[in-house]
Amino acid sequence: MPKDLCCCEPLEEEIEKQIEEKSECGCGTFQVPDLSKIENPNKPKTEINNSLLEILEEKSKELGIVSVGYVKIPSNVLDKNNSLKYSNAIVFTFPIGMDIVNEVPCEKTQKLNDLLYAHFGNITYELSDFLRKEGIGTQAIHPMDGSIGFSKLGEEAKLGYIGKNGLLITPELGPRLKISAILSSAENLPYLEKNSHEWIKNYCKRCSKCIKNCPQDALIEKENKLAKASLIDEKCIGCSQGCTYCIESCPFFENGYDWVKKKQTKLETKLKEKGKL
């Protein structure tokens, strides 16, 4: 049986609104002090070459990062949030360990969760310092930092799509992940135009397992069973007790991305044949 992690809210107008949200779940509610070891260059480069990007991605994977994506943050978001220095974001996903998933929500699980955040944060700073050494201006955004909406950032970086539980769902990890980012002075990052994971929202509209399995009733079904549930922050114990029930109950965790996609494709094919789609 599954157990409830932090349930997150999920760029023109809607994108701006989501990315600038301060608290997606109970975790990212404050700004983490900058722990960078390398100072930003006096004259940051505004371009990054492909070979350096390849090295960055390789280094990321060596440090345990599962996926890397890129997104341009809208100027309106930057205008409203003075803490964000650059608009060019490099987004990282990192797995939540099974040692956390397999534990019931409790103080021990929360300590494991805190250690994961700290470890992933250190990796983010290390990658940021690497870019600074290469002349790229950066701002590392710790995975516990509340200055930006990580799930929406990951979605706009085309790494996955936000599910009904408000968590980013990716092919590699489903919803079992944490997210961090590095904002950079490099203007020529390889942004993708199309998100190939948009089909996830159609599956989530018909699935409410995360809502049914939340022991705190922190997720509320919206009218018409929309793709994303409403989160009651005060009830969620994901970041106070390390709860992961909304992750464990998710079919993307239980059965994997490919299995769910195959099931959804089969369903949509039948609905089209009947003229209901």
Order of alpha helices (4+ residues) and beta strands (2+ residues): alpha-alpha-beta-alpha-beta-alpha-alpha-beta-alpha-beta-beta-beta-alpha-alpha-beta-beta-alpha-alpha-alpha
